[in-house]
Amino acid sequence: MKKHVYVSVMGTIGAGKTTVSKLLAKELNFQLLEEHFGENAFLPRFYQDMKRWAFHSQMFFLMEKIKQMLETHKILKKYSVVQDTPIQQDALSYAKAQYILGNMDDAEWWLYLKVYRAFEPFLPVPDLIIYLEASAESLLGRIQRRGRAYEQKIPTNYLELLDMLNHRWLKENQSIPTLIVETDHLDIVRNKKAKTKLVSYVKSALQTKPLSGSTRHILRLHQLDI
């Protein structure tokens, strides 16, 4: 494993990205790069009127993530990092879903992609993406339990669309090593063994030499053999 590594945690809303990111930061002594969704003043408005506020909300997230990742270049000189949600998911799942649903028109989607593509060559690429797999039923249950008021009316078909776009990216990804973790029956909040197993698998994935060329490097873990 190289001296300082960059890990990003990916998954549909409610998959547990923040929980896993915080766990890995603590257990691996990595710098945590958080997603500052609470600072997005457009997000509650978006869930009230998606068509009116989709572009504003997605552009806020994009610019915040670009700023974060440009700063990551400096952080990686001193520390390894774990990030809550890679920019690839922001652009090719969350934002693209709004375009597919008609909440962003052609001009807005074109401008969004233009900004994303302009910065993309200058951004660091994760050494490993951890994808948290979860069913729509599990996602809805977790969203309800965490109790963010503006999330309570998220429709199931929206989660299913995000999940489909995430899996499309996973299928098309030919360069970033990916660790897929099944989370429907995985309780890393209360199950100490699950926490230990997850951290152990992530360490192993980071120490495994990635396959060369365009070959995908995916490890799929089912309930972490617990």
C-alpha positions in Angstrom: 0.0 0.0 0.0 1.4 3.4 -0.9 2.2 5.9 1.8 -1.0 8.0 1.5 -4.2 6.6 -0.1 -7.5 8.1 -1.1 -10.7 6.0 -0.4 -14.2 7.1 -1.2 -17.5 5.6 0.0 -20.3 5.3 -2.5 -24.0 4.3 -2.3 -27.6 5.3 -2.7 -29.2 7.7 -0.1 -29.5 5.8 3.2 -26.9 3.2 2.4 -24.7 4.2 5.3 -22.0 6.2 3.5 -21.4 8.7 6.4 -21.4 5.9 9.1 -18.9 3.8 7.1 -16.7 6.9 6.3 -16.5 7.9 10.0 -15.7 4.3 11.0 -12.9 4.0 8.6 -11.5 7.4 9.4 -11.3 6.5 13.1 -10.1 2.9 12.7 -7.5 3.6 9.9 -6.5 7.0 11.2 -7.5 8.6 7.9 -8.5 12.2 7.4 -12.3 12.4 7.0 -13.7 14.3 4.0 -17.4 14.9 4.9 -20.3 15.8 2.7 -21.7 19.1 3.9 -25.3 18.5 2.9 -26.5 20.6 5.8 -24.9 23.7 4.3 -26.9 23.3 1.1 -29.7 25.8 1.5 -31.4 24.6 -1.7 -31.7 21.0 -0.5 -34.9 21.3 1.6 -36.4 23.4 -1.2 -35.4 20.7 -3.7 -37.4 18.0 -1.9 -40.4 20.4 -1.8 -40.1 21.3 -5.5 -37.6 19.2 -7.4 -38.1 20.9 -10.8 -37.6 24.4 -9.4 -34.5 23.7 -7.4 -32.7 20.7 -8.8 -30.2 22.6 -10.8 -29.4 25.0 -7.9 -29.0 22.1 -5.4 -26.8 19.9 -7.7 -24.6 22.9 -8.7 -24.0 23.6 -5.0 -23.0 20.0 -4.3 -20.8 20.0 -7.4 -18.9 23.2 -6.5 -18.4 22.1 -2.9 -17.1 18.7 -4.0 -14.7 20.3 -6.5 -13.4 22.6 -3.8 -13.0 19.7 -1.4 -11.1 17.6 -4.0 -8.8 20.3 -5.0 -7.8 20.7 -1.4 -7.4 16.9 -1.2 -4.3 17.2 -3.3 -2.6 19.0 -0.4 -4.1 16.7 2.3 -2.7 13.6 0.6 0.8 14.9 1.0 0.5 14.3 4.7 -2.5 12.0 5.3 -4.5 9.2 3.9 -8.2 10.3 3.4 -11.6 8.7 3.3 -14.4 10.6 1.5 -18.1 10.5 2.0 -19.4 10.2 -1.6 -17.1 10.4 -4.7 -17.7 13.2 -7.2 -18.5 10.5 -9.8 -21.7 9.8 -7.9 -22.6 13.5 -7.6 -22.4 13.9 -11.4 -23.4 10.6 -12.9 -26.0 9.5 -10.4 -27.6 12.4 -8.4 -27.4 15.1 -11.1 -28.0 12.8 -14.0 -31.2 11.5 -12.3 -32.5 15.0 -12.2 -32.0 15.3 -15.9 -33.6 12.0 -16.6 -36.6 13.0 -14.5 -37.0 16.3 -16.3 -36.1 18.4 -13.3 -33.1 19.8 -15.1 -33.5 20.8 -18.8 -31.0 20.4 -21.6 -29.3 23.7 -21.0 -28.9 23.2 -17.3 -27.6 19.6 -17.7 -25.2 20.8 -20.4 -23.9 23.6 -18.1 -23.5 21.2 -15.2 -21.5 18.7 -17.3 -19.4 21.5 -18.8 -18.3 22.6 -15.3 -17.7 19.0 -14.2 -15.7 18.1 -17.2 -13.6 21.3 -17.0 -12.4 20.4 -13.5 -12.3 16.6 -13.8 -8.7 16.3 -15.2 -7.4 18.2 -12.2 -9.0 16.2 -9.5 -7.4 13.2 -7.6 -8.8 9.8 -8.5 -9.7 7.4 -5.6 -7.3 4.4 -5.0 -10.4 2.5 -3.9 -14.2 3.1 -4.0 -16.3 1.2 -1.4 -19.8 0.7 -2.7 -22.5 0.0 -0.2 -25.2 -2.2 -1.7 -28.7 -2.0 -0.2 -32.2 -2.8 -1.3 -34.8 -0.1 -1.7 -36.7 -1.4 1.4 -33.5 -1.1 3.5 -32.8 2.4 2.2 -36.3 3.6 3.0 -36.1 2.2 6.5 -32.8 3.9 7.3 -34.0 7.2 5.8 -37.1 7.0 8.1 -35.0 6.1 11.2 -32.5 8.9 10.8 -35.4 11.4 10.7 -34.4 14.2 8.4 -37.7 15.9 7.8 -37.0 16.9 4.2 -36.1 13.3 3.2 -39.3 11.6 4.5 -41.2 12.1 1.3 -38.5 10.6 -1.0 -40.4 8.3 -3.4 -39.2 4.7 -3.9 -38.9 5.1 -7.6 -36.4 8.0 -7.1 -34.2 5.7 -4.9 -34.5 2.9 -7.6 -33.4 5.4 -10.3 -30.3 6.4 -8.3 -29.5 2.8 -7.6 -29.8 2.0 -11.3 -27.4 4.8 -12.2 -25.0 3.8 -9.5 -24.9 0.3 -10.9 -24.5 1.6 -14.4 -21.4 3.5 -13.3 -20.1 0.4 -11.5 -20.5 -1.6 -14.7 -18.8 1.0 -16.9 -16.0 1.7 -14.4 -12.8 0.2 -15.8 -10.1 2.0 -13.8 -10.9 2.5 -10.1 -10.7 -0.5 -7.8 -14.0 -1.2 -6.2 -15.1 -3.0 -3.1 -18.8 -3.9 -3.0 -20.3 -4.5 0.4 -23.8 -6.0 0.9 -25.4 -4.0 3.7 -29.0 -5.2 4.1 -28.1 -7.4 7.0 -24.9 -5.6 8.1 -25.1 -3.6 11.3 -21.9 -1.7 11.8 -23.5 0.6 14.3 -24.1 -2.1 17.0 -22.3 -5.2 15.8 -18.6 -5.0 16.8 -17.7 -8.0 14.8 -19.2 -6.4 11.7 -17.1 -3.3 12.2 -13.9 -5.3 12.7 -14.6 -7.4 9.5 -15.4 -4.4 7.4 -12.2 -2.6 8.4 -10.2 -5.8 7.8 -11.6 -6.2 4.3 -10.9 -2.6 3.4 -7.3 -3.0 4.6 -6.9 -6.1 2.5 -8.4 -4.4 -0.6 -5.9 -1.5 -0.2 -3.0 -3.9 0.1 -4.0 -5.8 -3.0 -2.2 -4.7 -6.1 -4.8 -3.4 -8.6 -5.1 -5.3 -11.8 -3.4 -3.6 -14.7 -4.8 -1.9 -17.8 -8.6 -1.5 -18.0 -9.5 -4.7 -16.0 -12.0 -4.0 -13.3 -10.9 -4.9 -9.8 -14.0 -5.7 -7.8 -14.4 -7.6 -4.5 -18.0 -8.4 -3.6 -18.6 -9.2 0.1 -21.9 -10.8 1.2 -22.7 -9.8 4.8 -19.0 -9.9 5.4 -19.2 -13.6 6.1 -20.8 -12.9 9.5 
